[in-house]
Amino acid sequence: MKIGFVSLGCPKNLVDSEVMMGQLTTSGHELTSHPSEADVIVVNTCSFIDPAKQESIDTILEMAEYKKNGRAQRLIVAGCLVERYRSEIQKNLPEVDAVVGTNELERITALCEDVQPADSNPFEPYLYHDATPRVLATPRHFAYMKIAEGCDHPCSFCVIPQYRGKFRSRRFESVLSEAARLFSQGVREINLIGQDTTCYGEDLGIKDGLAMLLARLAQIETAHEKWVRFLYCYPNKVTQRLLDTLAAHDALVKYIDMPLQHASAPVLKRMKRGASGDIFLKLMERIRRTIPGVAIRTSMIVGFPGESEHDFETLCDFVKAAQFDRLGVFSYSDEDTSASYNLDGKVDARTTYNRKRRLMALQRKISRARNRELVGREMPVLLEGPSPDSELVWQARLPTQAPEIDGVCYVSDPGDHPLEAGQIRRMRITEAHDYDLTGELVDSSARGNGFVQILPLSAR
């Protein structure tokens, strides 16, 4: 049977899709990236904020058309939308034949085969391990690896703990085993993910678990140069040992993704996060002092209930002082099951939109200035493939550019050696743009990528 997957949302969701695909291929089913060829279509949904919910619903309805006009016999909906609206989906979307929650991934094969799955508790926490079958849906040179699931933080705007459950870490050796296997398959870059990777190991009684894990991952012997990155750290969990570990190992990229969400102490208090811009600036000073050349990425929420004009100006002043390398700005989404839904002082949509535009414009200038400081420098880059705009120009990423969320580098094909996706080369930066960089390769020989074939599949 041919099964098509559409995976929406974050990398954590993508890993769930890869786990489900692994179970299906182990059971003898074939995967296809063309929904018109699929006997069964699975849509793995996101419902974190309103736009994600709408995209999920639109995609479900789009895929349902293949039951009418294609060969699809069944449509399965999985993921976070199921956790939030299970009964509504079953009641209002008759096109959907079955649903799979985030803790029910092991039911996917039976549901695709239209077999009643064995009884299980859909609310029992699930977390895959190194022996779990998995099919990578990313390009062959990088992969995401989930090291934990769930979250114990009480952030008032966030609904993830309601659907992903309490924080739970994968076993140390399980993570190391999977990483070693991925590297042996030719993966050049592993990105560790979780709702909060800096809590890794706490539930297992391990202090500084993430620092210990990173050090062990950096020491895995490989036939090629490797990069290890971790994403999404909580600011009050960034320890000096973690920073020292990042500074000590070349394989650990000098990049910290630390969503701060705001800088005004009153807003942060209503978000149930605490701290303030001054505390964050001291932390960033310590990070930059410990790790020369580190890139710091963060995300901010504007329009949170109670955010005054003064609070927003405090945020703008903080961003100017912090000089982030990367910054994402999100409009507050009033989710009906979040604690912040019941807060007063809601900010109107127009004000929120204008604040988002203003903050993004401020960061654009900062980003351009920081990129200009790189012109003339030679740095390693990971080649991604030809640019969508021209086969004569290739896209690449610096270690300080995370896949799919940050800017990219554009490199002209020198023609003397064939370029291959997955090669780590050296580039001299020649031009700086708002978010992207342009450069030329300066190393004289291409190193093999060491790939073995991993089944490709398009992720949406």
VEXDREN-2710 file (C-alpha; in Angstrom, 1 decimal):
% VEXDREN-2710
k/r/px/py/pz
1/MET/0.0/0.0/0.0
2/LYS/1.3/3.5/-0.9
3/ILE/1.0/6.1/1.9
4/GLY/1.6/9.8/1.5
5/PHE/2.5/12.2/4.4
6/VAL/2.0/15.9/4.8
7/SER/3.9/17.2/7.9
8/LEU/3.0/20.7/9.2
9/GLY/4.4/22.8/12.0
10/CYS/7.7/22.5/13.9
11/PRO/10.7/20.1/13.7
12/LYS/9.3/18.3/16.7
13/ASN/6.2/17.5/14.7
14/LEU/8.4/16.4/11.7
15/VAL/10.2/13.9/13.9
16/ASP/6.8/12.4/14.9
17/SER/6.0/12.1/11.2
18/GLU/9.4/10.4/10.6
19/VAL/8.6/7.9/13.4
20/MET/5.2/7.1/11.9
21/MET/6.8/6.6/8.5
22/GLY/9.4/4.3/10.0
23/GLN/6.7/2.1/11.4
24/LEU/4.8/2.0/8.1
25/THR/7.9/1.1/6.1
26/THR/8.8/-1.6/8.6
27/SER/5.4/-3.1/8.1
28/GLY/6.0/-3.3/4.3
29/HIS/4.2/-0.2/3.1
30/GLU/5.6/2.2/0.5
31/LEU/5.9/6.0/1.0
32/THR/5.1/8.5/-1.7
33/SER/5.5/12.2/-1.8
34/HIS/2.7/12.5/-4.5
35/PRO/-0.8/12.5/-2.9
36/SER/-2.3/11.5/-6.2
37/GLU/-0.5/8.2/-6.0
38/ALA/-1.4/7.5/-2.3
39/ASP/-3.8/4.8/-1.1
40/VAL/-3.8/6.5/2.3
41/ILE/-2.9/10.1/3.2
42/VAL/-1.7/11.2/6.6
43/VAL/-1.8/14.8/7.6
44/ASN/0.3/15.5/10.7
45/THR/-1.1/18.8/12.0
46/CYS/-0.1/21.8/14.2
47/SER/-2.4/23.9/16.3
48/PHE/0.0/26.1/18.3
49/ILE/-1.5/29.3/17.1
50/ASP/-4.5/30.4/15.0
51/PRO/-2.6/30.5/11.6
52/ALA/-1.3/27.0/12.2
53/LYS/-4.7/25.7/13.0
54/GLN/-6.1/27.2/9.8
55/GLU/-3.3/25.8/7.7
56/SER/-4.0/22.4/9.2
57/ILE/-7.7/22.5/8.4
58/ASP/-7.1/23.8/4.9
59/THR/-4.6/21.0/4.3
60/ILE/-7.0/18.4/5.6
61/LEU/-9.7/19.6/3.2
62/GLU/-7.2/19.8/0.3
63/MET/-6.0/16.2/0.9
64/ALA/-9.7/15.0/1.2
65/GLU/-10.1/15.9/-2.4
66/TYR/-7.8/13.0/-3.3
67/LYS/-10.5/10.7/-1.9
68/LYS/-12.8/12.0/-4.5
69/ASN/-10.5/12.5/-7.5
70/GLY/-7.5/10.3/-6.7
71/ARG/-6.9/6.8/-5.5
72/ALA/-6.9/7.6/-1.8
73/GLN/-9.2/5.4/0.2
74/ARG/-8.4/6.7/3.7
75/LEU/-7.5/10.0/5.3
76/ILE/-5.8/10.0/8.7
77/VAL/-5.3/13.2/10.8
78/ALA/-2.5/13.2/13.4
79/GLY/-0.7/15.6/15.7
80/CYS/-1.6/18.5/17.9
81/LEU/-4.9/19.5/16.2
82/VAL/-6.1/16.0/17.3
83/GLU/-5.1/16.7/20.9
84/ARG/-7.1/19.9/20.9
85/TYR/-10.1/19.1/18.8
86/ARG/-10.4/15.3/18.6
87/SER/-14.2/15.2/19.0
88/GLU/-14.8/18.2/16.7
89/ILE/-12.7/16.6/13.9
90/GLN/-14.6/13.4/14.2
91/LYS/-17.9/15.2/14.2
92/ASN/-17.4/17.9/11.7
93/LEU/-15.0/16.4/9.2
94/PRO/-16.6/13.2/7.8
95/GLU/-13.8/13.0/5.2
96/VAL/-11.4/12.0/8.0
97/ASP/-11.4/8.2/8.6
98/ALA/-9.2/8.2/11.8
99/VAL/-7.3/10.4/14.2
100/VAL/-3.9/9.9/15.9
101/GLY/-2.8/12.0/18.9
102/THR/0.7/12.8/19.8
103/ASN/0.9/9.9/22.2
104/GLU/-0.7/7.4/19.8
105/LEU/2.0/7.2/17.1
106/GLU/2.3/3.4/17.5
107/ARG/-1.4/3.1/16.2
108/ILE/-0.6/4.5/12.8
109/THR/0.0/1.2/10.9
110/ALA/-3.2/-0.4/12.1
111/LEU/-5.2/2.8/11.3
112/CYS/-3.7/3.0/7.8
113/GLU/-4.6/-0.6/7.2
114/ASP/-8.1/0.0/8.5
115/VAL/-7.6/-2.5/11.3
116/GLN/-8.8/-1.8/14.9
117/PRO/-5.6/-1.1/16.8
118/ALA/-4.9/-2.7/20.1
119/ASP/-6.4/-0.9/23.1
120/SER/-4.1/1.8/24.5
121/ASN/-4.3/4.8/26.6
122/PRO/-4.1/7.8/24.3
123/PHE/-3.0/10.0/27.2
124/GLU/-0.1/7.8/28.3
125/PRO/3.1/9.8/27.5
126/TYR/5.0/8.6/24.4
127/LEU/8.7/9.1/23.5
128/TYR/10.6/7.3/20.8
129/HIS/14.0/5.7/21.3
130/ASP/17.0/4.6/19.3
131/ALA/15.5/1.3/18.2
132/THR/12.3/3.0/16.9
133/PRO/12.1/2.8/13.1
134/ARG/12.4/6.2/11.5
135/VAL/12.5/7.6/8.0
136/LEU/14.2/10.9/7.6
137/ALA/12.2/13.5/5.7
138/THR/14.9/16.2/5.8
139/PRO/17.7/16.6/3.2
140/ARG/20.2/13.8/3.7
141/HIS/22.9/16.0/5.2
142/PHE/21.0/17.1/8.3
143/ALA/18.6/15.6/10.7
144/TYR/16.5/16.6/13.8
145/MET/16.8/14.4/16.9
146/LYS/14.3/14.7/19.7
147/ILE/16.0/14.3/23.0
148/ALA/13.0/15.1/25.2
149/GLU/9.2/15.5/25.0
150/GLY/6.7/17.6/27.0
151/CYS/7.3/20.6/29.2
152/ASP/6.9/21.6/32.8
153/HIS/7.2/25.4/32.4
154/PRO/4.0/27.3/33.3
155/CYS/4.1/29.9/30.5
156/SER/0.6/31.4/30.4
157/PHE/0.5/31.8/26.6
158/CYS/1.5/28.3/25.8
159/VAL/-0.7/25.2/25.3
160/ILE/2.0/22.7/24.5
161/PRO/2.1/21.0/28.0
162/GLN/-1.6/20.3/27.7
163/TYR/-1.0/18.1/24.6
164/ARG/2.6/16.9/24.9
165/GLY/2.5/16.2/28.7
166/LYS/5.1/16.5/31.4
167/PHE/8.7/16.9/30.5
168/ARG/10.5/13.6/30.0
169/SER/14.0/12.9/28.7
170/ARG/15.3/10.1/26.5
171/ARG/17.9/7.9/28.0
172/PHE/21.5/9.0/27.5
173/GLU/22.7/6.0/25.7
174/SER/19.6/6.0/23.4
175/VAL/20.5/9.5/22.2
176/LEU/24.1/8.6/21.6
177/SER/23.3/5.5/19.8
178/GLU/20.9/7.2/17.4
179/ALA/23.4/10.1/16.8
180/ALA/26.2/7.6/16.0
181/ARG/23.9/5.8/13.5
182/LEU/22.9/9.1/11.8
183/PHE/26.5/10.2/11.4
184/SER/27.5/6.8/10.0
185/GLN/24.7/7.3/7.4
186/GLY/26.3/10.5/6.2
187/VAL/24.4/13.1/8.1
188/ARG/26.6/16.0/8.7
189/GLU/24.5/18.1/11.1
190/ILE/22.3/16.9/14.0
191/ASN/19.9/19.4/15.5
192/LEU/18.8/18.4/19.0
193/ILE/15.2/19.5/19.7
194/GLY/12.7/19.5/22.5
195/GLN/10.3/21.9/24.1
196/ASP/13.2/22.9/26.4
197/THR/16.4/21.0/25.7
198/THR/18.2/22.7/28.7
199/CYS/16.0/20.7/31.1
200/TYR/17.4/17.5/29.6
201/GLY/18.2/14.9/32.2
202/GLU/16.5/16.6/35.2
203/ASP/13.8/14.0/35.3
204/LEU/16.4/11.3/35.3
205/GLY/18.3/12.9/38.2
206/ILE/21.2/14.1/36.0
207/LYS/22.6/17.6/36.7
208/ASP/23.8/19.5/33.7
209/GLY/22.5/16.7/31.6
210/LEU/22.5/18.8/28.3
211/ALA/26.2/19.8/28.8
212/MET/27.1/16.2/29.5
213/LEU/25.2/15.0/26.4
214/LEU/26.7/17.6/24.1
215/ALA/30.2/16.7/25.2
216/ARG/29.6/13.0/24.5
217/LEU/28.1/13.8/21.1
218/ALA/31.1/16.0/20.2
219/GLN/33.4/13.0/20.9
220/ILE/31.6/10.6/18.5
221/GLU/34.1/9.5/15.9
222/THR/33.0/10.2/12.3
223/ALA/34.6/9.8/8.9
224/HIS/33.7/13.5/8.2
225/GLU/33.4/16.8/9.9
226/LYS/30.2/17.1/11.9
227/TRP/28.1/19.8/13.4
228/VAL/25.9/19.4/16.5
229/ARG/23.3/22.1/17.4
230/PHE/20.7/22.3/20.1
231/LEU/17.5/24.4/19.9
232/TYR/15.2/26.1/22.3
233/CYS/16.8/26.8/25.6
234/TYR/15.1/28.4/28.6
235/PRO/17.1/31.4/29.8
236/ASN/17.3/30.5/33.5
237/LYS/18.6/27.0/32.6
238/VAL/21.7/28.3/30.7
239/THR/24.4/27.2/33.1
240/GLN/28.1/28.1/33.0
241/ARG/29.0/24.5/32.4
242/LEU/26.8/24.4/29.3
243/LEU/28.5/27.5/28.0
244/ASP/32.0/26.1/28.7
245/THR/31.1/22.9/26.9
246/LEU/29.9/24.8/23.8
247/ALA/33.2/26.7/23.8
248/ALA/35.4/23.7/24.3
249/HIS/34.3/21.5/21.3
250/ASP/34.7/22.4/17.7
251/ALA/31.8/20.1/16.6
252/LEU/29.4/22.0/18.8
253/VAL/28.2/25.0/16.7
254/LYS/28.5/28.4/18.4
255/TYR/24.7/29.1/18.3
256/ILE/22.2/29.6/21.0
257/ASP/18.4/29.7/20.3
258/MET/17.0/31.2/23.5
259/PRO/13.4/32.4/23.2
260/LEU/13.0/35.3/25.7
261/GLN/9.5/36.3/24.6
262/HIS/9.7/39.9/26.1
263/ALA/11.9/42.3/28.0
264/SER/9.4/44.2/30.2
265/ALA/9.3/42.7/33.7
266/PRO/5.5/43.3/34.1
267/VAL/4.8/41.5/30.8
268/LEU/7.2/38.6/31.6
269/LYS/5.5/38.3/35.0
270/ARG/2.0/38.0/33.3
271/MET/3.6/35.4/30.9
272/LYS/4.6/33.5/34.1
273/ARG/8.3/33.6/32.9
274/GLY/9.8/36.2/35.2
275/ALA/13.2/38.0/34.8
276/SER/13.7/41.2/32.9
277/GLY/15.6/42.8/30.1
278/ASP/18.5/43.8/32.5
279/ILE/18.8/40.2/33.7
280/PHE/18.8/39.0/30.1
281/LEU/21.5/41.5/29.0
282/LYS/23.8/40.2/31.8
283/LEU/23.2/36.6/30.7
284/MET/24.0/37.5/27.1
285/GLU/27.2/39.3/28.2
286/ARG/28.3/36.1/29.9
287/ILE/27.4/34.0/26.9
288/ARG/29.4/36.2/24.5
289/ARG/32.3/36.4/26.9
290/THR/32.5/32.6/27.2
291/ILE/31.9/31.7/23.5
292/PRO/33.6/34.1/21.1
293/GLY/31.8/34.5/17.9
294/VAL/28.6/32.9/19.2
295/ALA/25.3/33.8/17.4
296/ILE/22.3/34.3/19.6
297/ARG/18.8/33.9/18.3
298/THR/15.6/34.7/20.2
299/SER/11.9/35.2/19.6
300/MET/9.5/37.8/21.0
301/ILE/5.8/38.1/21.4
302/VAL/4.1/41.4/20.8
303/GLY/0.5/42.3/21.7
304/PHE/0.4/40.1/24.9
305/PRO/-2.5/41.1/27.2
306/GLY/-1.6/44.1/29.2
307/GLU/1.4/45.1/27.0
308/SER/1.4/48.9/27.2
309/GLU/3.1/51.3/24.9
310/HIS/5.8/51.7/27.6
311/ASP/6.3/47.9/27.8
312/PHE/6.7/47.9/24.0
313/GLU/9.2/50.7/24.1
314/THR/11.1/48.8/26.8
315/LEU/11.2/45.8/24.5
316/CYS/12.5/48.0/21.6
317/ASP/15.2/49.5/23.8
318/PHE/16.2/46.0/24.9
319/VAL/16.5/44.7/21.3
320/LYS/18.7/47.7/20.5
321/ALA/21.0/47.0/23.4
322/ALA/21.1/43.2/22.9
323/GLN/22.1/43.3/19.3
324/PHE/20.7/39.8/18.5
325/ASP/22.1/38.0/15.5
326/ARG/18.6/36.5/14.8
327/LEU/15.2/37.5/16.0
328/GLY/11.7/36.2/15.3
329/VAL/8.7/38.3/16.2
330/PHE/5.3/36.7/16.7
331/SER/1.9/38.3/17.3
332/TYR/0.2/37.1/20.4
333/SER/-2.4/34.4/19.7
334/ASP/-5.3/34.2/22.1
335/GLU/-5.7/30.5/22.5
336/ASP/-8.9/29.5/24.4
337/THR/-7.2/26.9/26.6
338/SER/-4.2/29.0/27.6
339/ALA/-4.0/30.7/31.0
340/SER/-3.5/34.1/29.2
341/TYR/-6.9/33.7/27.5
342/ASN/-8.5/35.0/30.8
343/LEU/-6.2/37.9/31.2
344/ASP/-7.5/41.5/30.8
345/GLY/-6.0/44.2/28.8
346/LYS/-6.2/42.6/25.4
347/VAL/-4.3/44.5/22.7
348/ASP/-6.2/45.1/19.5
349/ALA/-5.0/43.5/16.2
350/ARG/-4.0/46.7/14.5
351/THR/-1.8/47.8/17.4
352/THR/-0.2/44.3/17.6
353/TYR/0.5/44.3/13.8
354/ASN/2.1/47.7/13.9
355/ARG/4.3/46.7/16.9
356/LYS/5.4/43.6/15.1
357/ARG/6.3/45.5/11.9
358/ARG/8.2/48.1/13.9
359/LEU/10.2/45.6/15.9
360/MET/11.0/43.6/12.8
361/ALA/12.2/46.8/11.0
362/LEU/14.4/47.5/14.0
363/GLN/15.9/44.0/13.9
364/ARG/16.4/44.2/10.2
365/LYS/18.9/47.1/10.6
366/ILE/20.7/45.3/13.4
367/SER/20.9/42.1/11.3
368/ARG/22.3/43.9/8.3
369/ALA/24.9/45.7/10.4
370/ARG/26.0/42.4/12.1
371/ASN/26.2/40.7/8.7
372/ARG/28.4/43.6/7.3
373/GLU/30.9/42.8/10.1
374/LEU/31.4/39.4/8.5
375/VAL/32.4/40.7/5.1
376/GLY/35.9/39.6/4.2
377/ARG/36.0/36.7/6.7
378/GLU/36.5/33.1/5.7
379/MET/34.1/30.7/7.4
380/PRO/33.0/27.0/7.0
381/VAL/29.7/26.5/5.3
382/LEU/27.5/23.5/4.7
383/LEU/26.3/23.2/1.1
384/GLU/22.6/22.7/0.8
385/GLY/22.0/22.5/-3.0
386/PRO/21.3/24.8/-6.0
387/SER/19.3/27.9/-5.3
388/PRO/15.7/27.7/-6.4
389/ASP/16.4/30.9/-8.4
390/SER/19.5/29.7/-10.3
391/GLU/21.4/26.5/-10.7
392/LEU/24.6/28.5/-11.1
393/VAL/24.2/29.7/-7.5
394/TRP/24.2/27.3/-4.5
395/GLN/22.7/27.8/-1.1
396/ALA/24.8/27.1/2.0
397/ARG/24.7/27.7/5.7
398/LEU/27.2/28.9/8.2
399/PRO/27.3/27.1/11.5
400/THR/25.5/30.1/13.0
401/GLN/22.5/29.7/10.6
402/ALA/20.1/27.0/11.7
403/PRO/18.2/25.1/9.0
404/GLU/14.8/26.4/7.8
405/ILE/14.6/29.3/10.3
406/ASP/17.6/31.6/9.6
407/GLY/19.1/33.3/6.6
408/VAL/21.3/31.5/4.1
409/CYS/24.6/32.0/2.2
410/TYR/24.7/32.2/-1.6
411/VAL/27.8/30.7/-3.3
412/SER/28.7/30.8/-7.0
413/ASP/29.6/27.4/-8.4
414/PRO/33.3/27.7/-9.3
415/GLY/33.1/24.9/-11.8
416/ASP/36.5/23.4/-11.0
417/HIS/35.1/20.8/-8.6
418/PRO/31.6/19.4/-8.6
419/LEU/29.6/20.7/-5.7
420/GLU/27.6/18.2/-3.6
421/ALA/24.9/18.9/-1.0
422/GLY/26.3/18.0/2.4
423/GLN/29.9/19.1/1.7
424/ILE/31.4/21.3/4.4
425/ARG/33.6/23.9/2.5
426/ARG/35.2/27.3/3.3
427/MET/33.6/30.5/2.0
428/ARG/34.9/34.0/1.9
429/ILE/32.0/36.4/2.6
430/THR/31.9/39.1/0.0
431/GLU/28.4/40.8/0.4
432/ALA/26.0/41.3/3.3
433/HIS/22.3/41.6/3.0
434/ASP/19.5/42.0/5.6
435/TYR/19.5/38.4/6.6
436/ASP/21.5/36.5/3.9
437/LEU/25.2/36.5/2.9
438/THR/27.0/36.1/-0.5
439/GLY/30.4/34.7/-0.9
440/GLU/32.9/32.5/-2.8
441/LEU/34.4/29.2/-2.0
442/VAL/38.1/29.4/-1.2
443/ASP/39.1/25.8/-0.6
444/SER/40.5/24.0/-3.6
445/SER/39.1/20.5/-3.2
446/ALA/35.8/19.0/-2.5
447/ARG/35.5/16.5/0.3
448/GLY/33.2/13.5/-0.2
449/ASN/30.0/13.6/1.7
450/GLY/30.0/9.9/2.8
451/PHE/26.3/9.4/2.1
452/VAL/24.3/6.2/2.1
453/GLN/20.9/6.4/0.6
454/ILE/18.1/7.5/2.9
455/LEU/14.6/7.4/1.5
456/PRO/13.7/11.0/0.4
457/LEU/10.3/12.3/1.1
458/SER/8.9/15.8/0.8
459/ALA/7.7/17.5/4.0
460/ARG/5.4/20.3/3.9
END
